Amino acid sequence: MSAPTAARPVTAERTGRRIEEVLDRLAATGEGAAAAEELVRSLMELYGTALARVVELLDPAPGGPLAELLADDLVASLLVLHDLHPEDRDTRIARALDGVHDPRLEVVGFEEHSGTLRLRARAGGGCGCGSAGDAARAAETALAGLAPEVRAVDVETTPAGPTLLQIGTAPTGAR
């Protein structure tokens, strides 16, 4: 097996999509789909059991080895995949959205039945920060590995507040 290249690093999102594409292709052609799915389930069980042991052996103290692993997106996504991630859904959603680096986003709620995360984006006031659609795509990408229970992101935009004018003590250039 070859090592990942710097140009195409391994990510949970990319690998998950590739696995789904291969399984869909196998199901469409009927060539060994059942065997491939059994192989994937067996490998998942093996890796899941091994990861569970790793998590048990690590010190959960803040700043400890487990905290370092949780900070790694790829490792965290594997822990989520195997239902081993120690953080609850809301904490994982907050962690993923912190990675979006958009201070305008705030969580409004999560709809369990549809898997829709509702976000509110305060209008950017012409700062060039991007649209609600951009924010939704960035959030979906960030959430893919850490919160797979989020199947859709709905971003509502609130209007920007009034523009504040700078009032000085002297006219411009009067100094």
TIRO-2110 file (N, C-alpha, C; in Angstrom, 1 decimal):
// TIRO-2110
0.8, -1.2, 0.0, N, 1, A
0.0, 0.0, 0.0, CA, 1, A
0.9, 1.2, 0.0, C, 1, A
0.6, 2.2, -0.9, N, 2, A
1.5, 3.4, -1.0, CA, 2, A
1.1, 4.4, 0.1, C, 2, A
2.0, 5.2, 0.5, N, 3, A
1.8, 6.3, 1.5, CA, 3, A
1.1, 7.4, 0.8, C, 3, A
0.2, 8.2, 1.5, N, 4, A
-0.5, 9.3, 1.0, CA, 4, A
0.6, 10.4, 0.5, C, 4, A
0.2, 11.0, -0.6, N, 5, A
1.1, 12.1, -1.1, CA, 5, A
0.7, 13.4, -0.5, C, 5, A
1.6, 14.4, -0.5, N, 6, A
1.4, 15.7, 0.1, CA, 6, A
0.3, 16.4, -0.7, C, 6, A
0.2, 16.1, -2.0, N, 7, A
-0.8, 16.8, -2.8, CA, 7, A
-2.3, 16.3, -2.5, C, 7, A
-2.4, 15.0, -2.2, N, 8, A
-3.7, 14.5, -1.9, CA, 8, A
-3.7, 13.8, -0.5, C, 8, A
-3.7, 14.5, 0.6, N, 9, A
-3.7, 13.9, 1.9, CA, 9, A
-4.9, 13.1, 2.1, C, 9, A
-4.8, 12.1, 2.9, N, 10, A
-6.0, 11.3, 3.3, CA, 10, A
-6.9, 12.1, 4.2, C, 10, A
-8.2, 12.2, 3.9, N, 11, A
-9.1, 12.8, 4.8, CA, 11, A
-10.3, 11.8, 4.9, C, 11, A
-11.0, 11.9, 6.0, N, 12, A
-12.2, 11.1, 6.2, CA, 12, A
-13.2, 11.3, 5.1, C, 12, A
-13.4, 12.6, 4.8, N, 13, A
-14.5, 12.9, 3.8, CA, 13, A
-14.1, 12.3, 2.4, C, 13, A
-12.9, 12.5, 2.0, N, 14, A
-12.5, 11.9, 0.7, CA, 14, A
-12.5, 10.4, 0.7, C, 14, A
-12.0, 9.8, 1.7, N, 15, A
-12.0, 8.3, 1.8, CA, 15, A
-13.4, 7.8, 1.9, C, 15, A
-14.3, 8.4, 2.7, N, 16, A
-15.7, 8.0, 2.7, CA, 16, A
-16.4, 8.0, 1.4, C, 16, A
-16.2, 9.1, 0.7, N, 17, A
-16.8, 9.2, -0.7, CA, 17, A
-16.3, 8.2, -1.6, C, 17, A
-14.9, 7.9, -1.5, N, 18, A
-14.4, 6.9, -2.4, CA, 18, A
-14.9, 5.5, -2.1, C, 18, A
-15.1, 5.2, -0.8, N, 19, A
-15.7, 3.9, -0.4, CA, 19, A
-17.1, 3.8, -0.9, C, 19, A
-17.9, 4.8, -0.7, N, 20, A
-19.3, 4.8, -1.2, CA, 20, A
-19.3, 4.6, -2.7, C, 20, A
-18.4, 5.3, -3.5, N, 21, A
-18.4, 5.2, -4.9, CA, 21, A
-18.1, 3.7, -5.3, C, 21, A
-17.1, 3.1, -4.7, N, 22, A
-16.7, 1.7, -5.0, CA, 22, A
-17.9, 0.8, -4.7, C, 22, A
-18.5, 0.9, -3.5, N, 23, A
-19.6, 0.1, -3.2, CA, 23, A
-20.8, 0.3, -4.1, C, 23, A
-21.1, 1.5, -4.5, N, 24, A
-22.2, 1.8, -5.5, CA, 24, A
-21.8, 1.1, -6.8, C, 24, A
-20.6, 1.2, -7.3, N, 25, A
-20.2, 0.6, -8.5, CA, 25, A
-20.3, -0.9, -8.5, C, 25, A
-19.9, -1.5, -7.3, N, 26, A
-20.0, -2.9, -7.2, CA, 26, A
-21.5, -3.3, -7.2, C, 26, A
-22.3, -2.6, -6.5, N, 27, A
-23.8, -2.9, -6.5, CA, 27, A
-24.4, -2.7, -7.8, C, 27, A
-24.0, -1.7, -8.6, N, 28, A
-24.5, -1.5, -10.0, CA, 28, A
-24.2, -2.6, -10.9, C, 28, A
-23.0, -3.2, -10.8, N, 29, A
-22.5, -4.2, -11.7, CA, 29, A
-22.9, -5.6, -11.2, C, 29, A
-23.2, -5.7, -9.9, N, 30, A
-23.5, -7.0, -9.3, CA, 30, A
-22.3, -7.9, -9.1, C, 30, A
-21.1, -7.3, -9.3, N, 31, A
-19.9, -8.1, -9.2, CA, 31, A
-19.3, -8.1, -7.8, C, 31, A
-19.7, -9.1, -7.0, N, 32, A
-19.1, -9.2, -5.7, CA, 32, A
-19.5, -8.2, -4.7, C, 32, A
-20.7, -7.6, -4.9, N, 33, A
-21.1, -6.5, -4.0, CA, 33, A
-21.3, -7.1, -2.6, C, 33, A
-21.9, -8.2, -2.4, N, 34, A
-22.1, -8.8, -1.1, CA, 34, A
-20.8, -9.1, -0.4, C, 34, A
-19.8, -9.7, -1.2, N, 35, A
-18.5, -10.0, -0.6, CA, 35, A
-17.8, -8.7, -0.2, C, 35, A
-17.9, -7.7, -1.1, N, 36, A
-17.2, -6.4, -0.8, CA, 36, A
-17.8, -5.8, 0.5, C, 36, A
-19.1, -5.8, 0.6, N, 37, A
-19.7, -5.2, 1.8, CA, 37, A
-19.3, -6.0, 3.1, C, 37, A
-19.3, -7.3, 3.0, N, 38, A
-18.9, -8.2, 4.1, CA, 38, A
-17.4, -7.9, 4.5, C, 38, A
-16.6, -7.7, 3.5, N, 39, A
-15.2, -7.4, 3.7, CA, 39, A
-15.1, -6.0, 4.5, C, 39, A
-15.8, -5.0, 4.0, N, 40, A
-15.8, -3.7, 4.6, CA, 40, A
-16.3, -3.8, 6.1, C, 40, A
-17.4, -4.5, 6.3, N, 41, A
-17.9, -4.7, 7.7, CA, 41, A
-16.9, -5.4, 8.6, C, 41, A
-16.2, -6.4, 8.1, N, 42, A
-15.2, -7.1, 8.9, CA, 42, A
-14.0, -6.2, 9.2, C, 42, A
-13.5, -5.4, 8.2, N, 43, A
-12.4, -4.5, 8.5, CA, 43, A
-12.9, -3.4, 9.5, C, 43, A
-14.1, -2.9, 9.3, N, 44, A
-14.6, -1.9, 10.3, CA, 44, A
-14.6, -2.5, 11.7, C, 44, A
-15.1, -3.7, 11.8, N, 45, A
-15.1, -4.3, 13.1, CA, 45, A
-13.7, -4.5, 13.7, C, 45, A
-12.8, -4.9, 12.9, N, 46, A
-11.4, -5.1, 13.4, CA, 46, A
-10.8, -3.7, 13.8, C, 46, A
-10.9, -2.7, 13.0, N, 47, A
-10.3, -1.4, 13.3, CA, 47, A
-11.1, -0.8, 14.4, C, 47, A
-12.4, -1.0, 14.5, N, 48, A
-13.2, -0.4, 15.6, CA, 48, A
-12.8, -1.0, 17.0, C, 48, A
-12.6, -2.3, 17.0, N, 49, A
-12.2, -2.9, 18.2, CA, 49, A
-10.8, -2.5, 18.7, C, 49, A
-9.9, -2.3, 17.7, N, 50, A
-8.5, -1.9, 18.0, CA, 50, A
-8.6, -0.4, 18.5, C, 50, A
-9.4, 0.4, 17.9, N, 51, A
-9.5, 1.8, 18.3, CA, 51, A
-10.1, 1.9, 19.7, C, 51, A
-11.1, 1.1, 20.0, N, 52, A
-11.7, 1.1, 21.3, CA, 52, A
-10.6, 0.8, 22.4, C, 52, A
-9.7, -0.1, 22.1, N, 53, A
-8.6, -0.4, 23.0, CA, 53, A
-7.7, 0.8, 23.2, C, 53, A
-7.4, 1.5, 22.1, N, 54, A
-6.5, 2.6, 22.1, CA, 54, A
-7.1, 3.7, 23.0, C, 54, A
-8.4, 4.0, 22.8, N, 55, A
-9.1, 5.0, 23.6, CA, 55, A
-9.1, 4.7, 25.1, C, 55, A
-9.3, 3.4, 25.4, N, 56, A
-9.3, 2.9, 26.8, CA, 56, A
-8.0, 3.1, 27.4, C, 56, A
-6.9, 3.0, 26.7, N, 57, A
-5.6, 3.0, 27.3, CA, 57, A
-5.1, 4.5, 27.4, C, 57, A
-5.7, 5.4, 26.7, N, 58, A
-5.2, 6.8, 26.8, CA, 58, A
-5.8, 7.6, 27.9, C, 58, A
-5.0, 8.5, 28.5, N, 59, A
-5.4, 9.3, 29.6, CA, 59, A
-6.3, 10.4, 29.0, C, 59, A
-7.6, 10.5, 29.6, N, 60, A
-8.5, 11.5, 29.0, CA, 60, A
-8.3, 12.9, 29.6, C, 60, A
-7.3, 13.1, 30.4, N, 61, A
-7.0, 14.5, 31.0, CA, 61, A
-6.9, 15.5, 29.9, C, 61, A
-7.4, 16.7, 30.2, N, 62, A
-7.2, 17.8, 29.2, CA, 62, A
-5.7, 18.0, 28.9, C, 62, A
-5.4, 18.1, 27.6, N, 63, A
-4.0, 18.3, 27.1, CA, 63, A
-3.3, 17.0, 27.1, C, 63, A
-3.9, 15.9, 27.4, N, 64, A
-3.3, 14.5, 27.4, CA, 64, A
-3.3, 14.0, 26.0, C, 64, A
-2.8, 12.7, 25.9, N, 65, A
-2.8, 12.1, 24.5, CA, 65, A
-4.1, 12.0, 23.8, C, 65, A
-5.2, 11.7, 24.6, N, 66, A
-6.5, 11.6, 23.9, CA, 66, A
-6.9, 12.9, 23.4, C, 66, A
-6.7, 14.0, 24.1, N, 67, A
-7.0, 15.3, 23.7, CA, 67, A
-6.3, 15.7, 22.4, C, 67, A
-5.0, 15.2, 22.3, N, 68, A
-4.2, 15.5, 21.1, CA, 68, A
-4.8, 14.7, 19.9, C, 68, A
-5.2, 13.5, 20.2, N, 69, A
-5.8, 12.7, 19.1, CA, 69, A
-7.1, 13.3, 18.6, C, 69, A
-7.9, 13.8, 19.6, N, 70, A
-9.2, 14.4, 19.2, CA, 70, A
-9.0, 15.7, 18.4, C, 70, A
-7.9, 16.3, 18.5, N, 71, A
-7.6, 17.5, 17.7, CA, 71, A
-7.2, 17.2, 16.3, C, 71, A
-6.9, 16.0, 16.0, N, 72, A
-6.6, 15.5, 14.7, CA, 72, A
-7.9, 15.1, 13.9, C, 72, A
-8.2, 15.8, 12.8, N, 73, A
-9.4, 15.6, 12.1, CA, 73, A
-9.6, 14.2, 11.7, C, 73, A
-8.6, 13.6, 11.2, N, 74, A
-8.7, 12.2, 10.6, CA, 74, A
-8.9, 11.2, 11.8, C, 74, A
-8.2, 11.3, 12.9, N, 75, A
-8.4, 10.4, 14.0, CA, 75, A
-9.8, 10.6, 14.6, C, 75, A
-10.1, 11.9, 14.8, N, 76, A
-11.4, 12.2, 15.4, CA, 76, A
-12.6, 11.6, 14.5, C, 76, A
-12.4, 11.7, 13.2, N, 77, A
-13.5, 11.2, 12.3, CA, 77, A
-13.6, 9.7, 12.4, C, 77, A
-12.5, 9.0, 12.6, N, 78, A
-12.5, 7.5, 12.8, CA, 78, A
-13.2, 7.2, 14.1, C, 78, A
-12.9, 7.9, 15.2, N, 79, A
-13.5, 7.7, 16.5, CA, 79, A
-15.0, 7.9, 16.4, C, 79, A
-15.5, 8.9, 15.6, N, 80, A
-16.9, 9.1, 15.4, CA, 80, A
-17.5, 8.0, 14.6, C, 80, A
-16.8, 7.6, 13.6, N, 81, A
-17.3, 6.5, 12.7, CA, 81, A
-17.5, 5.2, 13.5, C, 81, A
-16.7, 5.0, 14.5, N, 82, A
-16.8, 3.7, 15.3, CA, 82, A
-17.6, 4.0, 16.6, C, 82, A
-18.2, 5.2, 16.7, N, 83, A
-19.0, 5.5, 17.9, CA, 83, A
-18.1, 5.5, 19.2, C, 83, A
-16.9, 5.9, 19.1, N, 84, A
-15.9, 5.9, 20.2, CA, 84, A
-15.5, 7.4, 20.6, C, 84, A
-16.0, 8.4, 19.9, N, 85, A
-15.6, 9.7, 20.2, CA, 85, A
-16.2, 10.1, 21.6, C, 85, A
-15.4, 10.6, 22.5, N, 86, A
-15.9, 10.9, 23.9, CA, 86, A
-16.8, 12.1, 24.0, C, 86, A
-16.8, 13.0, 23.0, N, 87, A
-17.6, 14.2, 23.0, CA, 87, A
-19.0, 13.9, 22.5, C, 87, A
-20.0, 14.6, 23.0, N, 88, A
-21.3, 14.5, 22.5, CA, 88, A
-21.5, 15.2, 21.2, C, 88, A
-22.6, 15.0, 20.5, N, 89, A
-22.9, 15.6, 19.2, CA, 89, A
-22.7, 17.1, 19.2, C, 89, A
-23.3, 17.8, 20.2, N, 90, A
-23.3, 19.3, 20.2, CA, 90, A
-21.9, 19.8, 20.4, C, 90, A
-21.1, 19.1, 21.2, N, 91, A
-19.7, 19.5, 21.3, CA, 91, A
-18.9, 19.3, 20.0, C, 91, A
-19.2, 18.2, 19.4, N, 92, A
-18.5, 17.9, 18.1, CA, 92, A
-18.9, 18.9, 17.0, C, 92, A
-20.2, 19.3, 17.0, N, 93, A
-20.6, 20.3, 16.1, CA, 93, A
-19.9, 21.6, 16.3, C, 93, A
-19.9, 22.1, 17.6, N, 94, A
-19.2, 23.3, 17.9, CA, 94, A
-17.7, 23.3, 17.5, C, 94, A
-17.1, 22.1, 17.8, N, 95, A
-15.6, 22.0, 17.4, CA, 95, A
-15.5, 22.1, 15.9, C, 95, A
-16.4, 21.5, 15.1, N, 96, A
-16.3, 21.5, 13.7, CA, 96, A
-16.5, 22.9, 13.2, C, 96, A
-17.5, 23.6, 13.7, N, 97, A
-17.8, 25.0, 13.3, CA, 97, A
-16.7, 26.0, 13.7, C, 97, A
-16.0, 25.7, 14.8, N, 98, A
-14.8, 26.5, 15.1, CA, 98, A
-13.8, 26.5, 14.0, C, 98, A
-13.7, 25.3, 13.3, N, 99, A
-12.7, 25.2, 12.2, CA, 99, A
-13.2, 26.0, 11.0, C, 99, A
-14.4, 26.4, 10.9, N, 100, A
-14.9, 27.2, 9.7, CA, 100, A
-14.3, 28.6, 9.7, C, 100, A
-14.0, 29.1, 10.9, N, 101, A
-13.4, 30.4, 11.1, CA, 101, A
-14.3, 31.5, 10.5, C, 101, A
-15.6, 31.4, 10.8, N, 102, A
-16.6, 32.4, 10.4, CA, 102, A
-17.4, 32.8, 11.7, C, 102, A
-17.0, 33.9, 12.3, N, 103, A
-17.6, 34.3, 13.5, CA, 103, A
-19.0, 34.7, 13.4, C, 103, A
-19.5, 34.9, 12.1, N, 104, A
-20.9, 35.3, 11.9, CA, 104, A
-21.8, 34.1, 12.1, C, 104, A
-21.4, 32.8, 12.2, N, 105, A
-22.2, 31.7, 12.3, CA, 105, A
-22.6, 31.4, 13.7, C, 105, A
-23.8, 31.1, 14.0, N, 106, A
-24.2, 30.6, 15.3, CA, 106, A
-25.3, 29.5, 15.1, C, 106, A
-25.2, 28.5, 16.0, N, 107, A
-26.2, 27.3, 15.9, CA, 107, A
-27.5, 27.8, 16.4, C, 107, A
-28.6, 27.5, 15.6, N, 108, A
-29.9, 27.8, 16.0, CA, 108, A
-30.6, 26.5, 16.6, C, 108, A
-30.3, 25.4, 15.9, N, 109, A
-30.9, 24.1, 16.4, CA, 109, A
-30.5, 23.0, 15.5, C, 109, A
-30.9, 21.8, 16.0, N, 110, A
-30.7, 20.5, 15.2, CA, 110, A
-32.0, 19.8, 15.1, C, 110, A
-32.4, 19.4, 13.9, N, 111, A
-33.6, 18.7, 13.7, CA, 111, A
-33.3, 17.2, 13.6, C, 111, A
-33.5, 16.4, 14.7, N, 112, A
-33.2, 15.0, 14.8, CA, 112, A
-33.7, 14.2, 13.6, C, 112, A
-35.0, 14.4, 13.3, N, 113, A
-35.6, 13.5, 12.2, CA, 113, A
-35.0, 13.7, 10.8, C, 113, A
-34.6, 14.9, 10.5, N, 114, A
-34.0, 15.1, 9.2, CA, 114, A
-32.5, 15.2, 9.2, C, 114, A
-31.9, 15.4, 10.3, N, 115, A
-30.5, 15.5, 10.4, CA, 115, A
-30.0, 16.9, 9.9, C, 115, A
-30.9, 17.9, 10.0, N, 116, A
-30.6, 19.2, 9.5, CA, 116, A
-30.1, 20.1, 10.7, C, 116, A
-29.0, 20.7, 10.5, N, 117, A
-28.4, 21.7, 11.4, CA, 117, A
-28.8, 23.0, 10.9, C, 117, A
-29.5, 23.8, 11.8, N, 118, A
-29.9, 25.1, 11.4, CA, 118, A
-28.9, 26.1, 12.0, C, 118, A
-28.3, 27.0, 11.1, N, 119, A
-27.4, 28.0, 11.5, CA, 119, A
-27.9, 29.4, 11.2, C, 119, A
-27.5, 30.4, 11.9, N, 120, A
-27.8, 31.7, 11.6, CA, 120, A
-26.5, 32.4, 11.2, C, 120, A
-26.5, 33.2, 10.1, N, 121, A
-25.3, 34.0, 9.8, CA, 121, A
-25.7, 35.4, 9.8, C, 121, A
-25.0, 36.2, 10.6, N, 122, A
-25.3, 37.6, 10.6, CA, 122, A
-24.7, 38.2, 9.3, C, 122, A
-25.4, 39.1, 8.7, N, 123, A
-25.0, 39.7, 7.5, CA, 123, A
-23.6, 40.3, 7.7, C, 123, A
-22.8, 40.2, 6.7, N, 124, A
-21.4, 40.6, 6.8, CA, 124, A
-21.2, 42.1, 6.6, C, 124, A
-22.2, 42.8, 6.1, N, 125, A
-22.1, 44.3, 6.0, CA, 125, A
-21.1, 44.7, 4.9, C, 125, A
-21.0, 43.9, 3.8, N, 126, A
-20.1, 44.2, 2.7, CA, 126, A
-18.7, 44.0, 2.9, C, 126, A
-18.3, 43.1, 3.9, N, 127, A
-16.9, 42.9, 4.2, CA, 127, A
-16.3, 41.9, 3.2, C, 127, A
-17.1, 41.3, 2.3, N, 128, A
-16.5, 40.3, 1.4, CA, 128, A
-16.3, 38.9, 2.1, C, 128, A
-17.1, 38.7, 3.1, N, 129, A
-16.9, 37.4, 3.9, CA, 129, A
-17.6, 36.2, 3.2, C, 129, A
-18.4, 36.5, 2.1, N, 130, A
-19.0, 35.4, 1.4, CA, 130, A
-20.5, 35.3, 1.8, C, 130, A
-21.2, 34.4, 1.0, N, 131, A
-22.6, 34.3, 1.1, CA, 131, A
-23.0, 33.2, 2.1, C, 131, A
-24.3, 33.2, 2.4, N, 132, A
-24.9, 32.1, 3.2, CA, 132, A
-24.6, 30.7, 2.6, C, 132, A
-24.6, 30.7, 1.3, N, 133, A
-24.3, 29.4, 0.6, CA, 133, A
-22.9, 29.0, 0.8, C, 133, A
-22.0, 29.9, 0.8, N, 134, A
-20.6, 29.6, 1.1, CA, 134, A
-20.4, 29.1, 2.5, C, 134, A
-21.1, 29.8, 3.4, N, 135, A
-21.1, 29.4, 4.8, CA, 135, A
-21.6, 28.0, 5.0, C, 135, A
-22.7, 27.7, 4.3, N, 136, A
-23.3, 26.3, 4.4, CA, 136, A
-22.3, 25.3, 3.9, C, 136, A
-21.7, 25.5, 2.7, N, 137, A
-20.8, 24.6, 2.2, CA, 137, A
-19.6, 24.4, 3.1, C, 137, A
-19.0, 25.5, 3.6, N, 138, A
-17.9, 25.4, 4.6, CA, 138, A
-18.3, 24.6, 5.8, C, 138, A
-19.5, 24.8, 6.3, N, 139, A
-20.0, 24.1, 7.5, CA, 139, A
-20.2, 22.6, 7.2, C, 139, A
-20.8, 22.3, 6.1, N, 140, A
-21.0, 20.9, 5.7, CA, 140, A
-19.6, 20.1, 5.6, C, 140, A
-18.7, 20.8, 5.0, N, 141, A
-17.3, 20.1, 4.8, CA, 141, A
-16.7, 19.9, 6.2, C, 141, A
-16.8, 20.9, 7.1, N, 142, A
-16.2, 20.8, 8.4, CA, 142, A
-16.9, 19.7, 9.3, C, 142, A
-18.2, 19.6, 9.1, N, 143, A
-19.1, 18.7, 9.9, CA, 143, A
-19.0, 17.2, 9.4, C, 143, A
-18.6, 17.0, 8.1, N, 144, A
-18.6, 15.7, 7.5, CA, 144, A
-17.9, 14.6, 8.4, C, 144, A
-16.7, 14.9, 8.9, N, 145, A
-16.0, 13.9, 9.7, CA, 145, A
-16.4, 13.9, 11.2, C, 145, A
-16.7, 15.0, 11.7, N, 146, A
-16.9, 15.1, 13.2, CA, 146, A
-18.4, 14.9, 13.6, C, 146, A
-19.3, 15.2, 12.7, N, 147, A
-20.7, 15.1, 13.0, CA, 147, A
-21.5, 14.5, 11.9, C, 147, A
-21.3, 13.2, 11.6, N, 148, A
-22.0, 12.6, 10.4, CA, 148, A
-23.5, 12.6, 10.6, C, 148, A
-24.0, 12.7, 11.8, N, 149, A
-25.5, 12.8, 12.0, CA, 149, A
-26.1, 14.0, 11.4, C, 149, A
-25.2, 15.0, 11.0, N, 150, A
-25.7, 16.2, 10.3, CA, 150, A
-25.7, 15.9, 8.8, C, 150, A
-26.9, 15.8, 8.3, N, 151, A
-27.0, 15.4, 6.9, CA, 151, A
-27.2, 16.6, 6.0, C, 151, A
-27.6, 17.7, 6.6, N, 152, A
-27.8, 18.9, 5.8, CA, 152, A
-27.6, 20.1, 6.7, C, 152, A
-27.2, 21.3, 6.1, N, 153, A
-27.0, 22.5, 6.8, CA, 153, A
-27.9, 23.6, 6.2, C, 153, A
-28.7, 24.2, 7.0, N, 154, A
-29.6, 25.3, 6.5, CA, 154, A
-29.1, 26.6, 7.2, C, 154, A
-28.7, 27.6, 6.4, N, 155, A
-28.2, 28.8, 7.0, CA, 155, A
-29.2, 29.9, 6.7, C, 155, A
-29.7, 30.5, 7.7, N, 156, A
-30.6, 31.7, 7.6, CA, 156, A
-29.7, 32.9, 7.8, C, 156, A
-30.0, 34.0, 7.1, N, 157, A
-29.2, 35.2, 7.2, CA, 157, A
-30.1, 36.3, 7.9, C, 157, A
-29.5, 36.9, 8.9, N, 158, A
-30.1, 38.0, 9.6, CA, 158, A
-29.6, 39.3, 9.0, C, 158, A
-30.4, 40.3, 8.9, N, 159, A
-29.9, 41.6, 8.3, CA, 159, A
-28.8, 42.2, 9.2, C, 159, A
-28.0, 42.9, 8.5, N, 160, A
-26.9, 43.7, 9.2, CA, 160, A
-27.5, 44.8, 10.0, C, 160, A
-26.9, 45.1, 11.1, N, 161, A
-27.4, 46.3, 11.9, CA, 161, A
-27.1, 47.6, 11.2, C, 161, A
-27.5, 48.7, 11.8, N, 162, A
-27.3, 50.0, 11.2, CA, 162, A
-25.8, 50.3, 11.1, C, 162, A
-25.4, 51.0, 10.0, N, 163, A
-24.0, 51.4, 9.9, CA, 163, A
-23.7, 52.5, 10.8, C, 163, A
-22.6, 52.3, 11.6, N, 164, A
-22.2, 53.4, 12.5, CA, 164, A
-21.2, 54.3, 11.8, C, 164, A
-21.4, 55.6, 12.0, N, 165, A
-20.6, 56.6, 11.4, CA, 165, A
-19.5, 57.0, 12.5, C, 165, A
-18.3, 57.3, 12.0, N, 166, A
-17.2, 57.8, 12.9, CA, 166, A
-17.4, 59.3, 13.0, C, 166, A
-17.5, 59.7, 14.2, N, 167, A
-17.6, 61.2, 14.5, CA, 167, A
-16.4, 61.6, 15.1, C, 167, A
-15.7, 62.6, 14.5, N, 168, A
-14.5, 63.1, 15.1, CA, 168, A
-14.6, 64.5, 15.7, C, 168, A
-13.6, 65.0, 16.3, N, 169, A
-13.7, 66.3, 16.9, CA, 169, A
-13.3, 67.4, 15.9, C, 169, A
-12.6, 67.1, 14.8, N, 170, A
-12.2, 68.1, 13.9, CA, 170, A
-12.4, 67.5, 12.5, C, 170, A
-12.7, 68.4, 11.5, N, 171, A
-12.9, 68.0, 10.1, CA, 171, A
-11.6, 67.3, 9.6, C, 171, A
-11.8, 66.4, 8.6, N, 172, A
-10.7, 65.6, 8.1, CA, 172, A
-9.6, 66.6, 7.5, C, 172, A
-8.4, 66.4, 7.8, N, 173, A
-7.3, 67.3, 7.3, CA, 173, A
-7.2, 68.6, 8.0, C, 173, A
-7.9, 68.8, 9.1, N, 174, A
-7.8, 70.1, 9.8, CA, 174, A
-6.6, 70.2, 10.8, C, 174, A
-5.9, 69.2, 11.0, N, 175, A
-4.8, 69.2, 11.9, CA, 175, A
-3.6, 69.8, 11.3, C, 175, A
END
